[in-house]
């Protein structure tokens, strides 16, 4: 099958309702039996066919009533207001797993577990991801506010540094594991996280999956 060739490089934050570490990262069942999460990315450089995607921000909110692989999930794509119509269409295609080799990338795998795809939200996205400081903040006015930081030692408060490598993973090659808080406001997918798992990573995705 011929695909549209696309490629993006950027920084990403993912945040879910699982306990810190997120067993789903290691093919185990979610901490509370179900999954709710968001993912946001800032594209440093990228294209979808002939459409340039440099500098765009986008994300998605997700909810599954049980483990992800059992399906029946709901998702909603969020695209920054600055995107042109062709750029928005490109992001929607990438976010929904289109034009991507099956099983090669998180967005394509997730797409096979969804039964409901809500209308895309076009909003201003405030996003800051600092890999050196191990922190991230995301704010979509009227929709979501979240933040993540280093896991803290419960006795001393010192940062607990955790770097995880997944050389065959379909989301990232290496990520910094964090903890965070988040809350939605007016979103049809409700999220409320307090001290739960988050991770940040530098990612390189393409039509053919994670580029290594």
Secondary structure, DSSP 8 states (H G I E B T S, - for coil): -----EEEEEEEEEEESS-TT-GGGGT---TTSSEEEEEEEEEEEEEETTEE-TT-EEEEEEEESS-GGG--EEEEEEEETT--HHHHHHHHHHHTTTTS-TTSSHHHHHHTTEEEEEEEEEE--EEEEETTTTEEEEEETTTEEEEEEEEE-TTT--EE--EEE-TT-SS-SEEEEEEEEEEESS-SS--EEEEEEEEEEEEEEETTEE--
